[in-house]
């Protein structure tokens, strides 16, 4: 059996992330579906250097926002953060086919033989984002064990510009890959100019699975009344006010997933929700308001009415997927709060199905080279 190792951003960070956890889960399932019994995906328990000092149970030590208000929100949320982390750990160990040990720069080259791997798949998520992770040896397939035994699937540079000074190093690192499939189109011409390997555009792994394939891990919430789900990946006062007004106008309970613990007097706070509960909260919501890329994707997967708000350094990926869905008018910002068209989900899912078929063919093609 051919065994391939997925090397991605998923288990380590300053905070847990539903999208990061689910993109690895989905990519694992998609690879396993290519040739059941002949190809098996393993998620390499890999911690990049840049994340080695991050502690999910003490996020205040490494937060981007250092103001006292942000720190206080984290302190107030610590009980929920701890509960959430325990649920994520259970998800990793129950739903991931994890490598037998943790790998870092010190022992990564041992993973090839220890885990019996034929090669590696780097991605998805912003693994190519230099300002976030640097030119990480794992994400850029630079460890000797990975060189010319690796492909990239749905790797992303995020919304960061590639600087002229970074081009020589980027070219050197990208040469490690046998093929490169990018999540967004915007950097594809640059990558194509730097490599001889084939370069593709593919969809996020969470869209490789049909909605029903998430049912087995979806936990329905114990909520009796209809509700609006507000999922905030970063504070946005305009989004919060919009969600509160919309919930009031539709007589909906407001459930919020965020670190805004000070809202607990007005909203039902659910930062404690694990991955399975997150899926259930999205699936059963009357409407979803979010600035999360994957919050939007799962609202679409479960055919829920949704409003997606602009978020710094995330708009390119949001806009490209909205274009795929045919829902470009659903991106909100303080300058654009126009009510969008109603969603024709039969048409949206038809668009997704075509993109899914194409990306699955590319995934099979690049896995076959390992």
MIBAMI-347378 format. One record per residue (C-alpha): x, y, z; residue number from 1. Coordinates in nm, 2 decimals. Layout:
+--------+--------+--------+-----+
!      x !      y !      z ! seq !
+--------+--------+--------+-----+
!      X !      Y !      Z ! NUM !
...
+--------+--------+--------+-----+
***
This chain:
+--------+--------+--------+-----+
!      x !      y !      z ! seq !
+--------+--------+--------+-----+
!   0.00 !   0.00 !   0.00 !   1 !
!   0.12 !   0.35 !  -0.09 !   2 !
!   0.12 !   0.57 !   0.22 !   3 !
!   0.15 !   0.95 !   0.19 !   4 !
!   0.20 !   1.19 !   0.48 !   5 !
!   0.01 !   1.52 !   0.50 !   6 !
!   0.22 !   1.80 !   0.63 !   7 !
!   0.00 !   2.10 !   0.72 !   8 !
!  -0.10 !   2.37 !   0.97 !   9 !
!  -0.35 !   2.20 !   1.19 !  10 !
!  -0.26 !   2.08 !   1.54 !  11 !
!  -0.03 !   2.36 !   1.67 !  12 !
!  -0.08 !   2.73 !   1.71 !  13 !
!  -0.18 !   3.00 !   1.95 !  14 !
!  -0.55 !   2.91 !   1.92 !  15 !
!  -0.74 !   2.61 !   1.79 !  16 !
!  -0.89 !   2.66 !   1.44 !  17 !
!  -1.19 !   2.47 !   1.31 !  18 !
!  -1.09 !   2.53 !   0.95 !  19 !
!  -0.74 !   2.41 !   1.00 !  20 !
!  -0.86 !   2.09 !   1.17 !  21 !
!  -1.12 !   2.02 !   0.91 !  22 !
!  -0.91 !   2.08 !   0.60 !  23 !
!  -0.66 !   1.81 !   0.71 !  24 !
!  -0.95 !   1.58 !   0.80 !  25 !
!  -1.10 !   1.64 !   0.45 !  26 !
!  -0.78 !   1.60 !   0.26 !  27 !
!  -0.71 !   1.27 !   0.45 !  28 !
!  -1.05 !   1.14 !   0.35 !  29 !
!  -1.02 !   1.26 !  -0.01 !  30 !
!  -0.68 !   1.09 !  -0.06 !  31 !
!  -0.81 !   0.77 !   0.10 !  32 !
!  -1.09 !   0.77 !  -0.15 !  33 !
!  -0.86 !   0.78 !  -0.46 !  34 !
!  -0.79 !   0.41 !  -0.44 !  35 !
!  -0.93 !   0.25 !  -0.13 !  36 !
!  -0.70 !  -0.02 !   0.00 !  37 !
!  -0.41 !   0.09 !  -0.22 !  38 !
!  -0.35 !   0.45 !  -0.11 !  39 !
!  -0.36 !   0.56 !   0.25 !  40 !
!  -0.31 !   0.91 !   0.39 !  41 !
!  -0.14 !   0.98 !   0.72 !  42 !
!  -0.14 !   1.32 !   0.90 !  43 !
!   0.22 !   1.39 !   1.01 !  44 !
!   0.22 !   1.52 !   1.36 !  45 !
!   0.45 !   1.81 !   1.26 !  46 !
!   0.52 !   2.12 !   1.47 !  47 !
!   0.70 !   2.40 !   1.27 !  48 !
!   0.97 !   2.59 !   1.45 !  49 !
!   0.76 !   2.91 !   1.44 !  50 !
!   0.49 !   2.74 !   1.64 !  51 !
!   0.71 !   2.56 !   1.89 !  52 !
!   0.67 !   2.82 !   2.16 !  53 !
!   0.29 !   2.87 !   2.12 !  54 !
!   0.06 !   2.74 !   2.39 !  55 !
!  -0.31 !   2.72 !   2.33 !  56 !
!  -0.37 !   2.71 !   2.70 !  57 !
!  -0.19 !   3.03 !   2.75 !  58 !
!  -0.25 !   3.23 !   2.43 !  59 !
!  -0.19 !   3.57 !   2.60 !  60 !
!   0.18 !   3.51 !   2.58 !  61 !
!   0.19 !   3.52 !   2.19 !  62 !
!  -0.11 !   3.72 !   2.08 !  63 !
!  -0.11 !   3.96 !   1.78 !  64 !
!  -0.33 !   4.20 !   1.97 !  65 !
!  -0.14 !   4.31 !   2.28 !  66 !
!  -0.39 !   4.58 !   2.41 !  67 !
!  -0.53 !   4.52 !   2.75 !  68 !
!  -0.89 !   4.47 !   2.62 !  69 !
!  -0.78 !   4.18 !   2.40 !  70 !
!  -0.58 !   4.02 !   2.68 !  71 !
!  -0.87 !   4.05 !   2.91 !  72 !
!  -1.10 !   3.88 !   2.66 !  73 !
!  -0.86 !   3.59 !   2.66 !  74 !
!  -0.84 !   3.57 !   3.03 !  75 !
!  -1.22 !   3.57 !   3.06 !  76 !
!  -1.24 !   3.30 !   2.80 !  77 !
!  -0.98 !   3.06 !   2.95 !  78 !
!  -1.23 !   2.81 !   3.09 !  79 !
!  -1.39 !   2.78 !   2.74 !  80 !
!  -1.04 !   2.77 !   2.58 !  81 !
!  -0.94 !   2.47 !   2.80 !  82 !
!  -1.26 !   2.28 !   2.73 !  83 !
!  -1.23 !   2.36 !   2.35 !  84 !
!  -0.87 !   2.23 !   2.35 !  85 !
!  -0.96 !   1.90 !   2.51 !  86 !
!  -1.23 !   1.84 !   2.25 !  87 !
!  -0.98 !   1.93 !   1.97 !  88 !
!  -0.73 !   1.68 !   2.10 !  89 !
!  -0.99 !   1.41 !   2.11 !  90 !
!  -1.09 !   1.50 !   1.75 !  91 !
!  -0.72 !   1.47 !   1.64 !  92 !
!  -0.68 !   1.13 !   1.79 !  93 !
!  -1.02 !   0.99 !   1.69 !  94 !
!  -1.05 !   1.13 !   1.34 !  95 !
!  -0.69 !   1.17 !   1.21 !  96 !
!  -0.47 !   0.88 !   1.11 !  97 !
!  -0.18 !   1.03 !   1.30 !  98 !
!   0.19 !   0.95 !   1.26 !  99 !
!   0.33 !   0.73 !   1.54 ! 100 !
!   0.53 !   1.02 !   1.69 ! 101 !
!   0.57 !   1.40 !   1.68 ! 102 !
!   0.81 !   1.55 !   1.43 ! 103 !
!   1.01 !   1.87 !   1.44 ! 104 !
!   1.32 !   2.00 !   1.26 ! 105 !
!   1.53 !   1.77 !   1.48 ! 106 !
!   1.38 !   1.44 !   1.37 ! 107 !
!   1.17 !   1.50 !   1.06 ! 108 !
!   1.39 !   1.31 !   0.82 ! 109 !
!   1.32 !   0.99 !   1.02 ! 110 !
!   0.95 !   1.02 !   0.93 ! 111 !
!   1.00 !   0.87 !   0.58 ! 112 !
!   1.12 !   0.53 !   0.71 ! 113 !
!   0.96 !   0.53 !   1.05 ! 114 !
!   0.61 !   0.59 !   0.91 ! 115 !
!   0.67 !   0.39 !   0.58 ! 116 !
!   0.59 !   0.68 !   0.36 ! 117 !
!   0.61 !   0.70 !  -0.02 ! 118 !
!   0.60 !   1.08 !  -0.02 ! 119 !
!   0.44 !   1.39 !   0.13 ! 120 !
!   0.15 !   1.63 !   0.05 ! 121 !
!   0.21 !   1.98 !   0.18 ! 122 !
!  -0.11 !   2.18 !   0.24 ! 123 !
!  -0.37 !   2.30 !   0.26 ! 124 !
!  -0.41 !   2.64 !   0.43 ! 125 !
!  -0.15 !   2.93 !   0.43 ! 126 !
!   0.15 !   2.71 !   0.45 ! 127 !
!   0.33 !   2.92 !   0.18 ! 128 !
!   0.27 !   3.24 !   0.37 ! 129 !
!   0.62 !   3.36 !   0.45 ! 130 !
!   0.51 !   3.63 !   0.70 ! 131 !
!   0.33 !   3.37 !   0.90 ! 132 !
!   0.56 !   3.07 !   0.89 ! 133 !
!   0.87 !   3.18 !   0.71 ! 134 !
!   1.02 !   2.94 !   0.45 ! 135 !
!   0.93 !   2.65 !   0.68 ! 136 !
!   1.12 !   2.33 !   0.58 ! 137 !
!   0.82 !   2.11 !   0.63 ! 138 !
!   0.57 !   2.33 !   0.45 ! 139 !
!   0.82 !   2.39 !   0.16 ! 140 !
!   0.93 !   2.02 !   0.14 ! 141 !
!   1.29 !   2.13 !   0.22 ! 142 !
!   1.38 !   1.84 !   0.45 ! 143 !
!   1.60 !   1.59 !   0.26 ! 144 !
!   1.34 !   1.32 !   0.31 ! 145 !
!   1.08 !   1.54 !   0.13 ! 146 !
!   1.28 !   1.67 !  -0.16 ! 147 !
!   1.13 !   1.54 !  -0.49 ! 148 !
!   0.90 !   1.31 !  -0.29 ! 149 !
!   0.65 !   1.59 !  -0.23 ! 150 !
!   0.35 !   1.76 !  -0.39 ! 151 !
!   0.15 !   2.06 !  -0.27 ! 152 !
!  -0.23 !   2.05 !  -0.25 ! 153 !
!  -0.43 !   2.38 !  -0.20 ! 154 !
!  -0.12 !   2.55 !  -0.06 ! 155 !
!  -0.18 !   2.92 !  -0.01 ! 156 !
!   0.04 !   3.24 !   0.02 ! 157 !
!  -0.25 !   3.42 !   0.20 ! 158 !
!  -0.31 !   3.78 !   0.11 ! 159 !
!   0.06 !   3.87 !   0.15 ! 160 !
!   0.26 !   4.01 !  -0.14 ! 161 !
!   0.57 !   3.82 !  -0.26 ! 162 !
!   0.86 !   4.06 !  -0.23 ! 163 !
!   1.13 !   4.08 !  -0.50 ! 164 !
!   1.39 !   4.00 !  -0.23 ! 165 !
!   1.21 !   3.67 !  -0.16 ! 166 !
!   1.20 !   3.54 !  -0.52 ! 167 !
!   1.54 !   3.36 !  -0.52 ! 168 !
!   1.46 !   3.17 !  -0.20 ! 169 !
!   1.11 !   3.10 !  -0.31 ! 170 !
!   1.23 !   2.96 !  -0.64 ! 171 !
!   1.48 !   2.74 !  -0.46 ! 172 !
!   1.22 !   2.60 !  -0.22 ! 173 !
!   0.95 !   2.54 !  -0.48 ! 174 !
!   1.20 !   2.32 !  -0.67 ! 175 !
!   1.14 !   2.06 !  -0.40 ! 176 !
!   0.80 !   1.98 !  -0.54 ! 177 !
!   0.70 !   1.74 !  -0.81 ! 178 !
!   0.38 !   1.94 !  -0.87 ! 179 !
!   0.21 !   2.23 !  -0.70 ! 180 !
!  -0.16 !   2.28 !  -0.66 ! 181 !
!  -0.26 !   2.62 !  -0.53 ! 182 !
!  -0.58 !   2.72 !  -0.35 ! 183 !
!  -0.60 !   3.07 !  -0.50 ! 184 !
!  -0.54 !   3.20 !  -0.85 ! 185 !
!  -0.36 !   3.52 !  -0.76 ! 186 !
!  -0.01 !   3.38 !  -0.71 ! 187 !
!  -0.03 !   3.11 !  -0.98 ! 188 !
!   0.14 !   3.32 !  -1.26 ! 189 !
!   0.44 !   3.39 !  -1.03 ! 190 !
!   0.47 !   3.03 !  -0.92 ! 191 !
!   0.45 !   2.91 !  -1.29 ! 192 !
!   0.73 !   3.15 !  -1.38 ! 193 !
!   0.96 !   3.00 !  -1.11 ! 194 !
!   0.92 !   2.62 !  -1.15 ! 195 !
!   0.93 !   2.36 !  -1.42 ! 196 !
!   0.68 !   2.14 !  -1.23 ! 197 !
!   0.31 !   2.16 !  -1.33 ! 198 !
!   0.11 !   2.42 !  -1.14 ! 199 !
!  -0.27 !   2.38 !  -1.08 ! 200 !
!  -0.56 !   2.57 !  -0.92 ! 201 !
!  -0.77 !   2.36 !  -0.69 ! 202 !
!  -1.04 !   2.40 !  -0.43 ! 203 !
!  -1.00 !   2.39 !  -0.05 ! 204 !
!  -1.00 !   2.03 !   0.08 ! 205 !
!  -1.32 !   2.10 !   0.28 ! 206 !
!  -1.50 !   2.13 !  -0.05 ! 207 !
!  -1.36 !   1.79 !  -0.18 ! 208 !
!  -1.61 !   1.62 !   0.05 ! 209 !
!  -1.99 !   1.63 !  -0.02 ! 210 !
!  -2.21 !   1.75 !   0.26 ! 211 !
!  -2.33 !   1.41 !   0.36 ! 212 !
!  -1.97 !   1.30 !   0.42 ! 213 !
!  -1.96 !   1.53 !   0.72 ! 214 !
!  -2.27 !   1.38 !   0.88 ! 215 !
!  -2.08 !   1.11 !   1.07 ! 216 !
!  -1.88 !   1.37 !   1.27 ! 217 !
!  -2.15 !   1.63 !   1.31 ! 218 !
!  -2.30 !   1.67 !   1.66 ! 219 !
!  -2.64 !   1.85 !   1.67 ! 220 !
!  -2.66 !   2.12 !   1.94 ! 221 !
!  -2.89 !   2.10 !   2.23 ! 222 !
!  -3.07 !   2.42 !   2.14 ! 223 !
!  -3.45 !   2.43 !   2.13 ! 224 !
!  -3.52 !   2.77 !   1.98 ! 225 !
!  -3.42 !   2.90 !   1.64 ! 226 !
!  -3.09 !   3.08 !   1.65 ! 227 !
!  -2.84 !   3.30 !   1.46 ! 228 !
!  -2.48 !   3.18 !   1.47 ! 229 !
!  -2.22 !   3.45 !   1.49 ! 230 !
!  -1.87 !   3.31 !   1.43 ! 231 !
!  -1.60 !   3.57 !   1.46 ! 232 !
!  -1.23 !   3.48 !   1.38 ! 233 !
!  -1.13 !   3.84 !   1.46 ! 234 !
!  -1.32 !   4.12 !   1.64 ! 235 !
!  -1.55 !   4.32 !   1.41 ! 236 !
!  -1.78 !   4.57 !   1.58 ! 237 !
!  -1.98 !   4.63 !   1.26 ! 238 !
!  -2.04 !   4.26 !   1.21 ! 239 !
!  -2.15 !   4.21 !   1.57 ! 240 !
!  -2.40 !   4.50 !   1.55 ! 241 !
!  -2.53 !   4.36 !   1.22 ! 242 !
!  -2.57 !   4.01 !   1.38 ! 243 !
!  -2.75 !   4.15 !   1.68 ! 244 !
!  -2.99 !   4.36 !   1.46 ! 245 !
!  -3.06 !   4.07 !   1.23 ! 246 !
!  -3.13 !   3.83 !   1.52 ! 247 !
!  -3.36 !   4.08 !   1.68 ! 248 !
!  -3.55 !   4.14 !   1.35 ! 249 !
!  -3.60 !   3.76 !   1.30 ! 250 !
!  -3.66 !   3.69 !   1.67 ! 251 !
!  -3.36 !   3.46 !   1.69 ! 252 !
!  -3.15 !   3.35 !   1.98 ! 253 !
!  -2.79 !   3.47 !   1.92 ! 254 !
!  -2.51 !   3.21 !   1.97 ! 255 !
!  -2.16 !   3.34 !   1.93 ! 256 !
!  -1.83 !   3.16 !   1.88 ! 257 !
!  -1.56 !   3.41 !   1.97 ! 258 !
!  -1.34 !   3.52 !   2.25 ! 259 !
!  -1.58 !   3.81 !   2.33 ! 260 !
!  -1.66 !   3.66 !   2.67 ! 261 !
!  -1.80 !   4.00 !   2.78 ! 262 !
!  -2.10 !   3.93 !   2.55 ! 263 !
!  -2.21 !   3.65 !   2.77 ! 264 !
!  -2.49 !   3.86 !   2.93 ! 265 !
!  -2.65 !   3.91 !   2.59 ! 266 !
!  -2.54 !   3.61 !   2.38 ! 267 !
!  -2.49 !   3.24 !   2.43 ! 268 !
!  -2.11 !   3.20 !   2.41 ! 269 !
!  -1.98 !   2.87 !   2.26 ! 270 !
!  -1.60 !   2.91 !   2.23 ! 271 !
!  -1.60 !   2.58 !   2.41 ! 272 !
!  -1.75 !   2.40 !   2.11 ! 273 !
!  -1.54 !   2.12 !   1.96 ! 274 !
!  -1.51 !   2.05 !   1.59 ! 275 !
!  -1.82 !   1.82 !   1.58 ! 276 !
!  -2.02 !   2.07 !   1.77 ! 277 !
!  -1.91 !   2.35 !   1.54 ! 278 !
!  -2.04 !   2.16 !   1.24 ! 279 !
!  -2.37 !   2.10 !   1.42 ! 280 !
!  -2.40 !   2.47 !   1.52 ! 281 !
!  -2.36 !   2.57 !   1.16 ! 282 !
!  -2.59 !   2.30 !   1.02 ! 283 !
!  -2.88 !   2.39 !   1.25 ! 284 !
!  -2.85 !   2.77 !   1.24 ! 285 !
!  -3.13 !   2.97 !   1.09 ! 286 !
!  -2.86 !   3.21 !   0.96 ! 287 !
!  -2.48 !   3.24 !   0.99 ! 288 !
!  -2.29 !   3.56 !   1.02 ! 289 !
!  -1.91 !   3.52 !   1.00 ! 290 !
!  -1.58 !   3.66 !   0.89 ! 291 !
!  -1.43 !   3.31 !   0.87 ! 292 !
!  -1.34 !   3.15 !   0.54 ! 293 !
!  -1.43 !   2.81 !   0.66 ! 294 !
!  -1.73 !   2.94 !   0.85 ! 295 !
!  -1.86 !   3.05 !   0.51 ! 296 !
!  -1.77 !   2.72 !   0.35 ! 297 !
!  -1.96 !   2.51 !   0.60 ! 298 !
!  -2.26 !   2.75 !   0.59 ! 299 !
!  -2.27 !   2.67 !   0.21 ! 300 !
!  -2.21 !   2.30 !   0.27 ! 301 !
!  -2.51 !   2.29 !   0.49 ! 302 !
!  -2.72 !   2.52 !   0.27 ! 303 !
!  -2.76 !   2.79 !   0.54 ! 304 !
!  -2.84 !   3.15 !   0.47 ! 305 !
!  -2.52 !   3.34 !   0.55 ! 306 !
!  -2.34 !   3.68 !   0.55 ! 307 !
!  -1.96 !   3.69 !   0.52 ! 308 !
!  -1.77 !   4.00 !   0.64 ! 309 !
!  -1.44 !   4.12 !   0.51 ! 310 !
!  -1.14 !   4.04 !   0.72 ! 311 !
!  -0.79 !   4.17 !   0.69 ! 312 !
!  -0.55 !   3.94 !   0.50 ! 313 !
!  -0.84 !   3.70 !   0.42 ! 314 !
!  -1.04 !   3.86 !   0.14 ! 315 !
!  -0.86 !   3.71 !  -0.16 ! 316 !
!  -0.95 !   3.35 !  -0.06 ! 317 !
!  -1.31 !   3.46 !   0.04 ! 318 !
!  -1.37 !   3.64 !  -0.28 ! 319 !
!  -1.24 !   3.36 !  -0.50 ! 320 !
!  -1.46 !   3.10 !  -0.33 ! 321 !
!  -1.76 !   3.34 !  -0.35 ! 322 !
!  -1.70 !   3.36 !  -0.72 ! 323 !
!  -1.70 !   2.98 !  -0.74 ! 324 !
!  -2.03 !   2.98 !  -0.56 ! 325 !
!  -2.17 !   3.26 !  -0.77 ! 326 !
!  -2.23 !   3.46 !  -0.46 ! 327 !
!  -2.00 !   3.75 !  -0.50 ! 328 !
!  -2.25 !   4.00 !  -0.35 ! 329 !
!  -2.24 !   3.83 !  -0.01 ! 330 !
!  -1.91 !   3.99 !   0.10 ! 331 !
!  -1.99 !   4.27 !   0.35 ! 332 !
!  -1.78 !   4.55 !   0.46 ! 333 !
!  -1.85 !   4.88 !   0.64 ! 334 !
!  -1.87 !   5.04 !   0.29 ! 335 !
!  -2.10 !   4.78 !   0.15 ! 336 !
!  -2.39 !   4.66 !   0.36 ! 337 !
!  -2.64 !   4.60 !   0.08 ! 338 !
!  -2.87 !   4.31 !   0.12 ! 339 !
!  -2.76 !   4.04 !  -0.12 ! 340 !
!  -2.97 !   3.82 !  -0.35 ! 341 !
!  -3.13 !   3.51 !  -0.21 ! 342 !
!  -2.92 !   3.20 !  -0.25 ! 343 !
!  -3.00 !   2.93 !  -0.51 ! 344 !
!  -2.83 !   2.64 !  -0.34 ! 345 !
!  -2.90 !   2.40 !  -0.62 ! 346 !
!  -2.70 !   2.61 !  -0.85 ! 347 !
!  -2.43 !   2.67 !  -0.59 ! 348 !
!  -2.38 !   2.30 !  -0.53 ! 349 !
!  -2.38 !   2.23 !  -0.90 ! 350 !
!  -2.09 !   2.47 !  -0.93 ! 351 !
!  -1.91 !   2.31 !  -0.64 ! 352 !
!  -1.97 !   1.96 !  -0.78 ! 353 !
!  -1.80 !   2.06 !  -1.11 ! 354 !
!  -1.50 !   2.21 !  -0.92 ! 355 !
!  -1.48 !   1.91 !  -0.69 ! 356 !
!  -1.46 !   1.67 !  -0.98 ! 357 !
!  -1.18 !   1.87 !  -1.14 ! 358 !
!  -0.98 !   1.90 !  -0.82 ! 359 !
!  -1.02 !   1.53 !  -0.74 ! 360 !
!  -0.88 !   1.45 !  -1.08 ! 361 !
!  -0.58 !   1.68 !  -1.01 ! 362 !
!  -0.53 !   1.53 !  -0.66 ! 363 !
!  -0.53 !   1.18 !  -0.80 ! 364 !
!  -0.28 !   1.29 !  -1.07 ! 365 !
!  -0.03 !   1.44 !  -0.83 ! 366 !
!  -0.07 !   1.16 !  -0.57 ! 367 !
!   0.01 !   0.91 !  -0.85 ! 368 !
!   0.35 !   1.07 !  -0.89 ! 369 !
!   0.46 !   0.99 !  -0.54 ! 370 !
+--------+--------+--------+-----+
***
